[in-house]
Amino acid sequence: MEEVGFEVPSSHPRAESLRIRHRLVEGFRRGLVAEAGLIAHGRGEAFDYLLGEATQPFALEAARAAVAHLLLAERPVISVNGNAAALAAEELVKLAEAVGAKLEVNLFYRSRAREEAVAAELRRAGAREVLGVGEVASATIPELQSQRRRVDPRGILVADVVLVPLEDGDRTEALRRMGKVVAAIDLNPLSRTARAANVTVVDNLVRALPLMVKLAAEMRGW
């Protein structure tokens, strides 16, 4: 276990990456992140290392396309899991406001406590409404067996565009079969999510979301 009060030295060559790790570990301790979420982050971190831990030109173009889909949508929804909430709750809320999207909690390792924790994190970040918590997630995605099949009938079920940061490939495929446009943020370009989504931003969530907020502000006036 890490020592309380530990700080990453700014001089460390990978200081930002280490800070992100600490935020995720803190999210685990607070009930946002599942144990498996820590492993999933490590896998993504390996791909980020290959990208030079920087946003590449292809990610910028994909982010622009994803924002365009969200701005043009009639019913855009941003799906939020524990890792995303732990790492970027404020940016998720800002993006939702910038593109007029709803925020919906959707978890693979689902429990009422984790749902509430994720929703509370989003509300602390300024969200006025959070969908998908508890009994309101009463609809289901066809042909999907995991707990991620449960969705809010006011949100993902009726959405025309869904942004899925840190997603499961089977749900991305299922959403596509439902006729939805899916935009993903995924560091692994070979994942099922990345290959199944209409648009995939191959970048770290903590860089991609602030970029998308900025792009949304610029593109609203086009």
HUMOPE-V748108 format. One record per residue. RES is the residue in three letters. SS is DSSP state (hx for helix, st for strand, lp for the rest). PHI is phi in radians with two decimals (* if undefined). D_CENTER is the distance of its C-alpha to the mean C-alpha in whole Angstrom. Layout:
BEGIN
{{RES:SS:PHI:D_CENTER} {RES:SS:PHI:D_CENTER}}
END
This chain:
BEGIN
{{MET:lp:*:27} {GLU:lp:-1.24:26} {GLU:lp:-1.27:29} {VAL:lp:-1.13:28} {GLY:lp:1.49:28} {PHE:lp:-1.12:27} {GLU:lp:-2.14:26} {VAL:lp:-1.38:25} {PRO:lp:-1.08:28} {SER:lp:-1.10:27} {SER:lp:-1.36:29} {HIS:lp:-1.14:27} {PRO:lp:-1.09:26} {ARG:lp:-2.16:23} {ALA:hx:-1.04:22} {GLU:hx:-1.13:19} {SER:hx:-1.08:18} {LEU:hx:-1.19:20} {ARG:hx:-1.11:18} {ILE:hx:-1.09:15} {ARG:hx:-1.00:16} {HIS:hx:-1.11:18} {ARG:hx:-1.12:15} {LEU:hx:-1.22:13} {VAL:hx:-1.08:17} {GLU:hx:-1.11:17} {GLY:hx:-1.10:14} {PHE:hx:-1.13:16} {ARG:hx:-1.12:19} {ARG:lp:-1.60:18} {GLY:lp:1.56:17} {LEU:lp:-1.43:13} {VAL:lp:-1.79:13} {ALA:lp:-1.39:15} {GLU:hx:-0.96:17} {ALA:hx:-1.13:16} {GLY:hx:-1.13:12} {LEU:hx:-1.15:15} {ILE:hx:-1.17:16} {ALA:hx:-1.06:13} {HIS:hx:-1.13:12} {GLY:hx:-1.06:16} {ARG:hx:-1.10:16} {GLY:hx:-1.14:13} {GLU:hx:-1.06:15} {ALA:hx:-1.09:18} {PHE:hx:-1.20:17} {ASP:hx:-1.10:16} {TYR:hx:-1.06:20} {LEU:hx:-1.17:21} {LEU:lp:-1.44:19} {GLY:lp:1.33:21} {GLU:lp:0.88:18} {ALA:lp:-2.57:18} {THR:lp:-1.27:17} {GLN:lp:-1.60:19} {PRO:hx:-0.95:21} {PHE:hx:-1.17:19} {ALA:hx:-1.23:15} {LEU:hx:-1.08:17} {GLU:hx:-1.14:18} {ALA:hx:-1.16:15} {ALA:hx:-1.09:13} {ARG:hx:-1.10:16} {ALA:hx:-1.15:17} {ALA:hx:-1.10:13} {VAL:hx:-1.12:14} {ALA:hx:-1.05:17} {HIS:hx:-1.04:16} {LEU:hx:-1.15:14} {LEU:hx:-1.19:17} {LEU:hx:-1.48:20} {ALA:lp:-1.23:18} {GLU:lp:-1.53:20} {ARG:lp:-2.41:17} {PRO:st:-1.31:14} {VAL:st:-2.37:11} {ILE:st:-1.86:7} {SER:st:-1.48:6} {VAL:st:-2.20:5} {ASN:lp:-1.92:6} {GLY:hx:-1.13:9} {ASN:hx:-1.07:8} {ALA:hx:-1.08:5} {ALA:hx:-1.15:7} {ALA:hx:-1.17:10} {LEU:hx:-1.62:9} {ALA:hx:-2.65:8} {ALA:hx:-1.04:9} {GLU:hx:-1.10:12} {GLU:hx:-1.19:10} {LEU:hx:-1.09:8} {VAL:hx:-1.15:11} {LYS:hx:-1.08:13} {LEU:hx:-1.16:11} {ALA:hx:-1.01:12} {GLU:hx:-1.17:15} {ALA:hx:-1.18:16} {VAL:hx:-1.91:15} {GLY:lp:1.24:16} {ALA:lp:-1.74:13} {LYS:st:-1.56:13} {LEU:st:-1.85:10} {GLU:st:-2.30:10} {VAL:st:-1.30:10} {ASN:lp:-2.58:10} {LEU:lp:-2.17:11} {PHE:lp:-1.34:13} {TYR:lp:-1.59:15} {ARG:lp:-1.59:16} {SER:lp:-2.58:18} {ARG:hx:-1.09:19} {ALA:hx:-1.11:19} {ARG:hx:-1.20:15} {GLU:hx:-0.99:15} {GLU:hx:-1.13:17} {ALA:hx:-1.12:15} {VAL:hx:-1.15:12} {ALA:hx:-1.08:13} {ALA:hx:-1.13:16} {GLU:hx:-1.11:14} {LEU:hx:-1.17:12} {ARG:hx:-1.17:16} {ARG:hx:-1.07:17} {ALA:lp:-1.44:15} {GLY:lp:2.00:17} {ALA:lp:-1.18:15} {ARG:lp:-1.56:18} {GLU:lp:-2.43:17} {VAL:lp:-2.28:14} {LEU:st:-1.63:15} {GLY:lp:1.51:15} {VAL:lp:-1.80:16} {GLY:hx:1.22:20} {GLU:hx:-1.18:22} {VAL:hx:-1.21:20} {ALA:lp:-1.42:18} {SER:lp:-1.72:21} {ALA:st:-1.70:21} {THR:st:-2.30:20} {ILE:lp:-1.50:19} {PRO:lp:-1.04:22} {GLU:lp:1.16:22} {LEU:lp:-2.07:19} {GLN:lp:-1.77:21} {SER:lp:-1.27:18} {GLN:hx:-1.12:17} {ARG:hx:-1.26:14} {ARG:hx:-1.22:17} {ARG:st:-1.34:17} {VAL:st:-2.37:16} {ASP:lp:-1.46:17} {PRO:lp:-1.13:20} {ARG:lp:-1.60:19} {GLY:lp:-2.11:15} {ILE:hx:-1.02:14} {LEU:hx:-0.99:17} {VAL:hx:-1.83:19} {ALA:lp:-1.16:16} {ASP:lp:-1.72:17} {VAL:st:-2.30:14} {VAL:st:-2.20:11} {LEU:st:-1.62:7} {VAL:st:-2.15:5} {PRO:st:-1.28:3} {LEU:lp:0.99:5} {GLU:lp:-1.93:7} {ASP:lp:-1.57:11} {GLY:hx:-1.08:13} {ASP:hx:-1.16:16} {ARG:hx:-1.30:13} {THR:hx:-1.04:13} {GLU:hx:-1.10:16} {ALA:hx:-1.15:17} {LEU:hx:-1.13:15} {ARG:hx:-1.13:17} {ARG:hx:-1.12:20} {MET:lp:-1.40:20} {GLY:lp:1.55:20} {LYS:lp:-1.54:17} {VAL:st:-1.45:16} {VAL:st:-2.03:12} {ALA:st:-1.91:10} {ALA:st:-2.08:8} {ILE:st:-2.08:7} {ASP:lp:-2.66:9} {LEU:lp:-1.28:12} {ASN:lp:-1.72:14} {PRO:lp:-1.23:16} {LEU:lp:-1.72:18} {SER:lp:-1.20:15} {ARG:hx:-1.09:16} {THR:hx:-1.05:12} {ALA:hx:-1.06:13} {ARG:hx:-1.41:17} {ALA:hx:-1.54:16} {ALA:lp:-1.19:14} {ASN:lp:-1.15:16} {VAL:st:-2.39:14} {THR:st:-2.18:12} {VAL:st:-1.58:11} {VAL:lp:-1.49:13} {ASP:lp:-2.88:12} {ASN:lp:-1.26:10} {LEU:hx:-0.91:7} {VAL:hx:-1.24:10} {ARG:hx:-1.68:12} {ALA:hx:-1.16:10} {LEU:hx:-1.15:9} {PRO:hx:-1.04:12} {LEU:hx:-1.09:14} {MET:hx:-1.18:12} {VAL:hx:-1.09:14} {LYS:hx:-1.10:17} {LEU:hx:-1.11:17} {ALA:hx:-1.07:17} {ALA:hx:-1.11:19} {GLU:hx:-1.25:22} {MET:hx:-1.42:21} {ARG:lp:-1.05:22} {GLY:lp:-1.57:25} {TRP:lp:-1.28:26}}
END
